[in-house]
Amino acid sequence: MGSIAVRSFLVVSVLSILGPLGCSGGAQRRPVKATPEPSPAVDATAPPELAPSTRRDRRDAPGVRAPARPLVLGKAKDAQCGKLPANAADAAAHALLSGRLEITMPKAARAVAAAAGGPAEEEESRIVLEGGGLAMAVLAKETFQLDPDLYEAEPDAPSKPASLDVEAAKFLKATFPGEDQLEIAPVTIDSLRAYAARPRQPMAPPGKDTALVLALLVAQPDGTLETVSFHVRDVKGEHVRNATGAALVGCTRLAERLASTIVRGPRELDREAGPRRVGTAPSGDELVVRVPRDYVTVTTATGARLYKLRPLSLYAGSITVSLGDRPNAAPSDADRTVEGRLLGRATQWRGKTNPRGGGYLFAEGPIDDGRFAGVLVKATRQATVLDEMRGVAETLAIVPPARSARHTPPR
């Protein structure tokens, strides 16, 4: 598994291919009043799960998991990172990923909101601790992947993930490709199993002023996975950019102590099959899709994104629904069309396949006077997944709000 695969998994926004929905290169169309789908649409059976993940717990099987090592190394006096404060009696708990995890940080730490158009809090969150001109950023990300020690793919999947011990090391090295010498070991944090990646000599990559000092892949009891990474930089850049040898090892020791306070948060991913709200029409009606199990919905600034969970190393893809007031031009590199449906009408999906069997498909349709829904379906490796997710997207329907309120994704 290479870093390109990881990046293709992370880059899922419809804007990355099409630009904002309000910036069309195509001819303008007259606004069309959308006719709401009849009530059976939202109650219909969800599309079949063509690429399922089956739960099979082999965590205690011989030879599957190596014993965990200590996360915190060295003595307290070794945890010196410039003038950054360590945890004290007035430290406070901070939620990560809207409550998936919690971490205790010094009083000076603050949460940093994502930039406009950036990832939703459920996808990515960060906390920054500053002191003496130095800053440490804690970056948490939901991987939307499953522990291969708890879930296995269908027999005809393109590859069979190895144990989490093996896949975690590959994942961390691919996620942080600028770090050539990562020491990776399984660790225990509270009741969670995690994998700690420590740079042997933490320093900023050439031309950069930020250095990775610690990265973690955290395994939740339900089989879902998150990363939490720690990065340091200073205002002028000299301290970090010019670091050599063991200059930043004290920052790794501090990051370990902060990471040791991570605990499970109260929020769990909603992975049940059923209807999910993905947007609201100007009329007040809701846009709803039906999903099989193991789909997770995240609210975005322009609509919603749905991720399909797969075992680690089988990067499934996503469905992005974006709402705008103008229609869209076809993707510039689209080279295929697929006949299908959207919002209860016949439509033509336009897209492209890649050599590995995945690709993307895009379609759009009117939802109300002058408003349109653009839907991007993106699969990274499996044509079967692309077909399955298109089937999910084709259940998109406009329904009265009372019928979809309980399926609103958590904020």
C-alpha positions as CSV (number, residue, x, y, z in Angstrom):
1,M,0.0,0.0,0.0
2,G,1.5,3.3,-1.0
3,S,1.0,6.9,0.0
4,I,-1.0,7.6,-3.2
5,A,-3.7,5.2,-2.1
6,V,-3.9,6.9,1.3
7,R,-4.2,10.3,-0.3
8,S,-6.8,9.1,-2.6
9,F,-8.8,7.8,0.4
10,L,-8.4,11.2,2.1
11,V,-9.3,13.5,-0.8
12,V,-13.0,12.9,-1.2
13,S,-14.6,16.4,-1.7
14,V,-16.7,16.9,-4.9
15,L,-15.0,20.3,-5.2
16,S,-11.6,18.7,-5.9
17,I,-12.9,17.5,-9.2
18,L,-15.7,19.8,-10.2
19,G,-15.1,23.1,-8.4
20,P,-17.9,24.9,-6.5
21,L,-21.4,24.0,-7.6
22,G,-22.1,27.6,-8.3
23,C,-19.3,27.8,-10.9
24,S,-20.5,25.9,-14.0
25,G,-18.8,25.9,-17.3
26,G,-21.9,24.5,-19.0
27,A,-24.9,26.2,-20.5
28,Q,-27.5,27.5,-18.0
29,R,-30.7,25.6,-17.6
30,R,-34.1,26.9,-16.7
31,P,-35.1,26.2,-13.1
32,V,-37.2,23.1,-12.8
33,K,-39.6,22.4,-10.0
34,A,-38.7,19.0,-8.6
35,T,-41.6,16.6,-7.9
36,P,-41.0,14.9,-4.5
37,E,-40.6,11.2,-4.6
38,P,-43.7,9.3,-3.4
39,S,-43.6,8.1,0.2
40,P,-42.5,4.4,-0.6
41,A,-39.1,5.7,-1.8
42,V,-37.8,6.4,1.7
43,D,-39.2,3.2,3.0
44,A,-37.8,1.0,0.2
45,T,-35.2,-1.6,1.0
46,A,-31.6,-0.4,0.9
47,P,-29.4,-1.5,-2.0
48,P,-27.5,-4.7,-1.5
49,E,-24.1,-4.6,0.1
50,L,-22.0,-6.0,-2.8
51,A,-18.7,-5.7,-1.0
52,P,-19.5,-6.7,2.6
53,S,-17.2,-6.8,5.6
54,T,-17.9,-9.8,8.0
55,R,-17.1,-9.6,11.7
56,R,-14.7,-12.3,12.8
57,D,-12.8,-11.6,16.0
58,R,-9.4,-13.2,15.9
59,R,-7.7,-10.7,18.3
60,D,-6.9,-13.4,20.8
61,A,-5.8,-16.0,18.2
62,P,-2.2,-17.2,18.6
63,G,0.3,-15.1,16.6
64,V,-2.1,-12.4,15.6
65,R,-1.2,-9.6,18.0
66,A,2.2,-8.9,19.5
67,P,2.3,-7.8,23.2
68,A,1.9,-4.0,23.7
69,R,4.8,-1.9,24.8
70,P,4.8,1.2,27.0
71,L,3.8,4.4,25.3
72,V,5.5,6.7,27.7
73,L,9.3,6.4,27.5
74,G,11.9,8.1,29.7
75,K,11.5,10.1,32.8
76,A,9.4,13.2,33.4
77,K,12.4,15.4,33.2
78,D,13.0,14.2,29.7
79,A,9.6,15.6,28.5
80,Q,10.9,19.0,27.6
81,C,9.8,20.7,24.4
82,G,11.1,24.3,24.5
83,K,8.8,26.2,26.9
84,L,5.7,24.2,26.1
85,P,3.7,23.5,29.4
86,A,3.1,20.0,30.6
87,N,-0.2,18.8,32.1
88,A,-0.9,20.2,35.5
89,A,-3.7,20.2,38.0
90,D,-5.7,22.7,35.9
91,A,-5.5,20.6,32.7
92,A,-8.8,20.1,30.8
93,A,-10.3,17.4,28.7
94,H,-10.8,18.2,25.0
95,A,-13.1,16.2,22.6
96,L,-11.6,14.9,19.4
97,L,-13.6,14.1,16.3
98,S,-16.9,15.4,17.9
99,G,-16.4,13.1,20.9
100,R,-15.0,9.9,19.4
101,L,-11.9,10.4,21.6
102,E,-10.9,12.7,24.4
103,I,-7.5,14.0,25.4
104,T,-6.4,15.9,28.5
105,M,-4.3,19.0,27.6
106,P,-2.7,21.9,29.6
107,K,-4.9,24.8,30.3
108,A,-3.3,26.9,27.5
109,A,-4.4,24.4,24.8
110,R,-7.2,25.5,22.4
111,A,-9.2,23.8,19.7
112,V,-8.8,25.2,16.2
113,A,-11.7,25.2,13.8
114,A,-11.2,23.9,10.2
115,A,-10.9,26.5,7.4
116,A,-14.0,27.2,5.4
117,G,-14.6,24.3,3.0
118,G,-12.3,22.1,5.1
119,P,-13.0,18.7,6.7
120,A,-16.0,18.4,9.1
121,E,-15.2,18.0,12.8
122,E,-16.3,14.3,12.6
123,E,-13.6,13.8,10.0
124,E,-10.7,15.9,11.4
125,S,-10.0,18.0,14.5
126,R,-7.0,19.7,15.9
127,I,-5.8,21.2,19.2
128,V,-2.9,23.6,19.5
129,L,-0.7,24.2,22.5
130,E,1.6,27.2,22.5
131,G,4.3,28.5,24.8
132,G,7.6,30.4,24.5
133,G,7.2,30.8,20.7
134,L,6.8,27.1,20.1
135,A,3.6,25.3,19.2
136,M,2.5,21.7,19.3
137,A,-0.5,20.7,17.2
138,V,-2.6,17.6,17.9
139,L,-4.3,16.4,14.8
140,A,-7.0,13.7,14.9
141,K,-8.5,12.0,11.9
142,E,-11.2,9.4,11.4
143,T,-9.9,6.8,9.0
144,F,-13.3,5.3,8.1
145,Q,-11.4,1.9,8.1
146,L,-12.0,-1.3,10.1
147,D,-9.7,-3.4,12.2
148,P,-8.8,-6.4,10.1
149,D,-8.5,-8.5,13.3
150,L,-12.2,-7.9,13.8
151,Y,-13.5,-7.7,10.2
152,E,-12.6,-9.6,7.1
153,A,-13.5,-8.8,3.5
154,E,-15.5,-11.0,1.0
155,P,-13.6,-13.9,-0.5
156,D,-13.2,-12.3,-3.9
157,A,-11.8,-9.0,-2.6
158,P,-8.8,-7.7,-4.6
159,S,-6.6,-8.3,-1.6
160,K,-6.8,-9.9,1.8
161,P,-5.7,-7.6,4.6
162,A,-3.1,-9.0,7.0
163,S,-3.3,-8.6,10.8
164,L,-3.6,-5.1,12.3
165,D,0.0,-5.4,13.5
166,V,1.1,-5.6,9.9
167,E,-1.4,-3.2,8.3
168,A,-1.0,-0.6,11.0
169,A,2.7,-0.3,10.3
170,K,2.1,0.0,6.5
171,F,-0.7,2.5,7.0
172,L,1.4,4.8,9.3
173,K,4.4,4.8,7.0
174,A,2.2,5.6,4.0
175,T,0.2,8.3,5.9
176,F,3.5,10.0,6.9
177,P,5.6,9.4,3.8
178,G,8.2,12.1,4.7
179,E,9.3,10.2,7.7
180,D,11.7,7.5,6.4
181,Q,12.6,6.1,9.8
182,L,9.6,5.5,12.0
183,E,9.8,3.1,14.9
184,I,6.4,1.5,15.2
185,A,5.2,-0.6,18.1
186,P,1.8,-1.6,19.6
187,V,1.0,0.2,22.8
188,T,-2.0,0.4,25.2
189,I,-3.6,3.7,26.0
190,D,-6.2,3.5,28.7
191,S,-8.3,0.5,27.5
192,L,-7.4,1.1,23.8
193,R,-4.9,-0.7,21.7
194,A,-2.9,1.7,19.6
195,Y,0.2,1.7,17.4
196,A,2.8,4.4,18.1
197,A,5.1,5.7,15.4
198,R,8.1,7.6,16.6
199,P,10.6,9.2,14.3
200,R,14.1,8.1,15.3
201,Q,15.3,11.6,14.8
202,P,12.3,14.0,14.6
203,M,13.0,17.0,12.4
204,A,11.3,19.0,9.7
205,P,11.4,17.8,6.1
206,P,13.6,20.0,3.8
207,G,12.1,23.4,3.3
208,K,9.5,22.9,6.0
209,D,9.2,24.3,9.5
210,T,7.0,21.6,11.1
211,A,8.2,18.3,12.5
212,L,6.2,15.2,13.3
213,V,7.2,13.9,16.8
214,L,4.6,11.2,17.4
215,A,1.8,9.5,15.5
216,L,-0.8,7.0,16.7
217,L,-3.3,4.6,15.1
218,V,-6.0,4.0,17.7
219,A,-8.3,0.9,17.5
220,Q,-11.7,1.3,19.0
221,P,-13.5,-1.7,20.6
222,D,-16.1,-1.6,17.8
223,G,-13.3,-2.1,15.2
224,T,-13.1,1.4,13.9
225,L,-9.7,3.3,13.7
226,E,-8.5,6.8,14.2
227,T,-5.1,8.5,13.9
228,V,-3.8,11.1,16.3
229,S,-0.6,12.8,15.4
230,F,1.6,15.4,17.2
231,H,3.6,18.1,15.3
232,V,5.8,20.9,16.5
233,R,6.8,24.2,14.9
234,D,8.0,27.6,16.1
235,V,7.2,31.1,15.0
236,K,10.4,31.7,13.1
237,G,11.1,28.1,12.2
238,E,14.7,28.0,13.1
239,H,14.4,25.8,16.2
240,V,12.5,23.1,14.4
241,R,13.8,23.5,10.8
242,N,17.4,23.4,12.0
243,A,17.0,20.6,14.5
244,T,19.4,17.7,14.3
245,G,20.2,14.6,16.3
246,A,18.2,14.4,19.5
247,A,17.1,18.1,19.6
248,L,13.4,17.3,19.3
249,V,13.3,14.0,21.2
250,G,12.1,15.9,24.3
251,C,9.0,16.9,22.2
252,T,8.3,13.3,21.5
253,R,8.5,12.5,25.2
254,L,6.1,15.3,25.9
255,A,3.7,14.1,23.2
256,E,3.8,10.6,24.7
257,R,2.6,12.0,28.0
258,L,-0.2,14.0,26.4
259,A,-1.2,11.0,24.3
260,S,-1.3,8.7,27.4
261,T,-4.4,10.7,28.5
262,I,-6.4,9.7,25.5
263,V,-9.7,7.8,26.3
264,R,-12.7,6.7,24.5
265,G,-15.3,9.4,24.0
266,P,-19.1,9.0,24.2
267,R,-19.9,9.2,20.5
268,E,-20.0,6.1,18.3
269,L,-20.3,5.9,14.6
270,D,-23.9,5.2,13.3
271,R,-23.3,2.2,11.0
272,E,-26.8,0.8,10.9
273,A,-28.7,0.3,7.6
274,G,-31.5,2.6,6.9
275,P,-32.4,6.2,5.7
276,R,-29.9,9.1,6.2
277,R,-30.6,12.8,5.8
278,V,-28.0,14.4,3.6
279,G,-29.5,17.9,3.0
280,T,-32.5,20.2,3.1
281,A,-34.4,21.6,0.1
282,P,-35.5,25.3,0.1
283,S,-39.1,24.0,0.6
284,G,-38.1,22.5,3.9
285,D,-38.3,18.9,2.6
286,E,-35.4,16.7,3.4
287,L,-33.0,14.9,1.0
288,V,-32.6,11.3,2.2
289,V,-30.7,8.2,0.9
290,R,-31.0,4.6,2.1
291,V,-27.8,2.9,3.0
292,P,-26.7,-0.7,3.7
293,R,-24.9,-1.4,7.0
294,D,-21.4,0.1,7.5
295,Y,-22.0,3.4,5.9
296,V,-21.2,6.6,7.9
297,T,-22.7,10.0,7.2
298,V,-20.8,13.3,7.8
299,T,-22.4,16.7,7.5
300,T,-20.5,19.1,5.3
301,A,-20.9,22.8,4.5
302,T,-22.8,22.1,1.3
303,G,-24.5,18.9,2.0
304,A,-23.1,15.6,3.3
305,R,-20.6,12.9,2.7
306,L,-21.1,9.1,3.2
307,Y,-18.2,6.8,3.7
308,K,-18.3,3.0,3.3
309,L,-16.3,1.2,6.0
310,R,-13.9,-1.5,4.9
311,P,-11.0,-3.4,6.5
312,L,-7.7,-1.5,6.7
313,S,-5.9,-1.4,3.3
314,L,-9.2,-1.9,1.4
315,Y,-10.0,1.8,0.9
316,A,-13.6,1.9,-0.2
317,G,-14.5,5.4,-1.1
318,S,-17.3,7.9,-0.5
319,I,-20.5,9.5,-1.8
320,T,-20.5,13.3,-1.7
321,V,-23.9,15.2,-2.0
322,S,-23.5,18.9,-2.6
323,L,-26.4,21.4,-2.9
324,G,-26.1,24.5,-5.1
325,D,-28.2,27.0,-7.0
326,R,-26.7,26.3,-10.5
327,P,-26.2,23.2,-12.5
328,N,-22.8,21.6,-13.1
329,A,-20.7,21.0,-16.1
330,A,-19.5,17.5,-16.8
331,P,-16.1,16.5,-15.1
332,S,-13.4,17.5,-17.5
333,D,-11.8,14.0,-17.6
334,A,-15.0,11.9,-17.8
335,D,-14.7,9.2,-20.4
336,R,-17.6,6.9,-19.7
337,T,-21.4,7.1,-19.0
338,V,-23.7,4.9,-17.1
339,E,-27.5,5.0,-17.4
340,G,-29.2,5.2,-14.1
341,R,-31.5,7.3,-11.9
342,L,-31.3,10.2,-9.5
343,L,-34.1,11.8,-7.5
344,G,-36.6,9.4,-9.1
345,R,-35.7,10.4,-12.7
346,A,-33.7,8.7,-15.4
347,T,-30.2,10.3,-15.6
348,Q,-26.8,9.7,-17.1
349,W,-23.9,9.2,-14.7
350,R,-20.6,10.5,-16.1
351,G,-17.2,9.4,-14.8
352,K,-14.0,7.6,-15.2
353,T,-12.5,4.2,-14.2
354,N,-9.0,3.6,-13.1
355,P,-6.7,0.6,-13.8
356,R,-7.3,-0.8,-10.3
357,G,-11.0,-1.1,-11.0
358,G,-12.4,1.8,-9.1
359,G,-13.1,5.3,-10.3
360,Y,-15.8,7.9,-10.0
361,L,-19.3,8.8,-11.3
362,F,-21.1,12.1,-11.1
363,A,-24.7,13.1,-11.7
364,E,-26.9,16.1,-10.8
365,G,-30.6,16.9,-10.7
366,P,-33.0,19.6,-9.6
367,I,-34.4,19.6,-6.1
368,D,-36.4,22.8,-6.1
369,D,-36.8,26.1,-8.0
370,G,-33.3,27.0,-9.0
371,R,-31.5,24.5,-6.8
372,F,-29.6,21.4,-7.7
373,A,-28.1,18.4,-6.0
374,G,-24.7,17.2,-7.3
375,V,-23.7,13.7,-6.4
376,L,-20.1,12.4,-6.7
377,V,-19.5,8.6,-6.1
378,K,-15.9,7.7,-5.7
379,A,-14.3,4.3,-5.2
380,T,-10.6,3.8,-5.0
381,R,-10.0,0.1,-5.9
382,Q,-13.1,-1.9,-6.6
383,A,-15.6,-1.7,-9.4
384,T,-18.0,-3.6,-7.2
385,V,-17.8,-0.9,-4.6
386,L,-18.4,1.8,-7.2
387,D,-21.5,0.0,-8.4
388,E,-22.8,-0.5,-4.8
389,M,-22.3,3.2,-3.9
390,R,-24.0,4.3,-7.1
391,G,-27.0,2.1,-6.1
392,V,-27.0,3.9,-2.7
393,A,-26.9,7.4,-4.4
394,E,-29.8,6.4,-6.7
395,T,-32.0,6.1,-3.6
396,L,-31.7,9.9,-3.1
397,A,-35.3,11.2,-2.6
398,I,-37.1,14.3,-1.3
399,V,-39.3,13.5,1.7
400,P,-41.2,15.5,4.4
401,P,-38.9,16.5,7.2
402,A,-40.8,14.5,9.9
403,R,-39.9,11.3,8.2
404,S,-36.2,11.8,8.2
405,A,-35.5,13.8,11.4
406,R,-34.3,10.8,13.4
407,H,-31.7,10.1,10.7
408,T,-29.9,13.4,10.9
409,P,-26.2,12.8,11.2
410,P,-24.7,13.8,14.6
411,R,-22.9,17.1,14.7
